[in-house]
Amino acid sequence: MSLPSQCCEVAQPTPGLLSMARHSRLQTQVLALFRQLLRAAQHKPGFRPTIQAEFRRNARLPKSDVMHIEYLYRRGLRQLEQLRDHNTKQLGAFVKTREQS
C-alpha cells in the first residue's frame, strides 16, 4: 500500500526562526535596561563606553547565578535613575584593589 506524497511531507522551518532563541524574563529585562542606559547616555559624553564595558564584563556570568544577575540588574536601575538626572556629570564606581603585603 502506497501513501500519497502529501500526507508525509514535513513542514520546513522558516529560515532564521531557529536562530531566534526566546529569552527568559530576566534576560529580557536586562536587555531592556541596556537599551535604556544607552539612550540615557546619548547626551552625556563618555558614558556609552563605560556602560558597554560593564555589560560585556558581566555577560560572562553563568545564567545559573540568578541572585548575582538580579543584584546587578537592580544596581543598573539605580544607575539609570542617576544617569537620567540632569545634574549628573559622571558615574562613580568602587573598584576592588589588591592588598599589598
Disulfide bonds with the S-S distance in Angstrom:
none
